[in-house]
Amino acid sequence: MFLKSKRIVIKIGSSLLIKNNKINNNWVSNLSKDIFNLSKRKIDITIVTSGAIALGCKYLKISRKNLKLKEYQAVSSIGQIELINLFKKALARKRIKIGQILLTLEDTENRRRALNAKDTIENIFKLKGIPIVNENDTTATNEIRYGDNDRLAARVAQILSADTLIMLSDIDGLYTKDPKKFKNAEHIKKVKKITTQIIKSATKSVTDYGSGGMITKIDAAKICMDAGCRMILTKGSVNNPISKLEKDKFCTIFIPNTNEYNAKKKWILSSLNNKGSIIIDDGANEAIIKGKSLLPVGIYDVKGKFNRGETVSILDKLNNKIGTGVVSYSSDEIFKIKGIKSSNIKDKLGYISRGEVIHIDNMVFNK
């Protein structure tokens, strides 16, 4: 199912690291055995783990409830040390070295920063180490943070071109209803497309220590599927969860889409932080569908505030989303040049960056 993968991302939730209000050292130790077995197969492994806040609160003997942002960030900085030491000790017993990677939303949504993160992780692989990734809660504000590590894990999997994301959860997959409330809930083994019914099946179930739920896991699955990466949602609270998954195969598998997109377009397609939108006319719509770049003459209006190099939505006049693209100009600049020919850009701005607002190579269309 996943052992033929060359690159695997494993996501671990906070609720798995703490059991009965105690750090679950035994579980982490057993997981390290699974990771060791995967590494013997020469599989590149990345761990995306939550838990800094939970372990920080545990260490400080305080409740996470009603924490203010500054307190939240401080607790995270203390808990991050506990988290990384937890994995360092467990994996050191298997002679596995680790590297710490702290990411914010902007680190994955800015193309250059995403590539920098990818390069760092690639070099950790070359040094025979395992990257331990977490959101950088110490500096992220509410406006620029993931808030959950499900989508972060999916974005990391996409950036690394991973074959599989294994989502270790407190539930063994997706069900038609919440199995904790309904006895007639049916387990869904495979998902080939994120439909309205699938979204309805995803119930919100935040744990005492976690910040995600089934909705964020569906969001993560969509990112993976669009990136050509398989996502496996399985129960992680059992001992040796990877070995058990290999043996029992009880999980929900989200089947990736097959597409011809390169790594850059997969990154654009999976963007989570579109800053605004560009509304185009019918002529421009027809042109980009035929493989042409978006020129200022075809732009009808601009919404939102964004800078050059950021991702935006491309809409038609009826506000239907056509696609997503990386802009060559800021929103203020585009507002000034909308509707004019490319040859007149310099007259309007006093300079010219590029003739097109979004190059066709920086554009992905909705399916």
Residue, then its C-alpha position, 0 to 999 in steps of 0.5 A: m500500500f505505501l511501502k513502495s513509496k520513495r518518500i513518506v510524510i507522517k503527521i502526528g497529532s497532539s492527542l497521540l503524544i499525551k495520554n491520561n494527562k501524561i507524555n506517552n513515551n511508550w507510544v513514541s518509542n514504538l513509533s520510532k521502531d516503525i520509522f526505523n523499519l521504514s528507513k531500512r527500506k531507504i524511504d525518505i521520511t519526514i515527520v510533521t508533528s503537533g504538540a508544542i503547546a500541549l507539551g509546554c502546558k504540561y511542562l509549565k503545569i498550566s491550562r491552554k484555555n484562555l491563553k492570550l497570543k503572547e502567552y501562547q507563543a511563549v508556551s510554544s517556545i518552551g514546549q518546542i524544546e520538550l517536543i524535539n527532545l521527545f523525538k530526539k531521545a526516542l529516535a537516538r535509540k535507533r541511531i537516527k538523527i533528526g533536524q528541526i524545521l519550524l514553518t509558518l504559513e508564509d514559508t509554504e505560500n511564498r514560492r521562494r521560501a517554500l523552495n528554501a524549506k524544500d532544499t533544507i529538508e532535502n539536505i537533511f535527507k542527504l545527511k541521513g537524518i529525519p526532519i521534524v516539522n512543526e508550525n512556528d507558533t512562536t512567531a506566527t500570528n492569527e492572520i498568518r498561521y495554519g492553526d492546524n498541522d493537517r494542512l501543513a503536513a499536506r503542504v509539506a508533502q506537496i512541496l517535497s513531491a512525497d508519494t504518501l502522507i500518513m495521517l495518524s489520527d484518533i480515528d481509523g478513517l473517514y465515516t459516513k457519520d460520526p462513529k462516536k455518535f452513530k452506530n450505523a456509521e459506515h467506514i469509507k475505504k477509498v476516496k477518489k474525489i472530494t464531493t459534497q457528500i464527503i465534506k458532509s461526512a467530515t465531522k468536527s471533532v477537536t480533542d482536548y489537546g489538538s486543534g484540528g478535526m476531520i474537516t482539516k483532514i479533508d482539506a489536507a486530502k484535497i491538497c495531496m490529491d491535487a499534488g499527485c500524493r496519496m493520503i492515508l488516514t488511519k488510527g494512530s493511538v495503537n502501538n506501532p501504528i505504521s506496522k499495524l497499518e501495513k498488516d491490517k490495512f484498515c484506513t481510508i485512502f485518498i487516491p491522488n489525481t493523475n495530472e501533468y502539472n509540474a512541481k511549480k503548478k502543483w504548488i500554485l494549485s495547492s495554495l492556501n493563501n490567495k490574497g485577492s482576485i483578478i476579474i477578466d473579460d470573455g476575450a481574456n478567458e478564451a485566450i488563457i484557455k487556449g494557452k495564452s498569458l493574461l495581459p492587462v487589456g483583458i482585465y476587468d477589475v481587481k479585488g483585494k490587496f496583494n504584492r508581486g509574486e503572490t497567488v491570486s484567484i482568476l474570476d470571470k465577470l460572473n465571479n466564477k473561479i477560472g483558476t489560480g495564478v502568480v502575479s507579475y504586478s501588485s494589486d495597485e499596479i494592476f488597477k492602474i493598467k487594467g484594460i490597456k495594451s501591454s505596450n502602454i504599461k510604461d506610460k501608466l506606471g513609468y516602468i515595465s516589469r513584464g508584458e503579461v500580468i500572469h504568465i501562462d507558466n504561472m497559471v493553473f486552471n480549475k477542473 
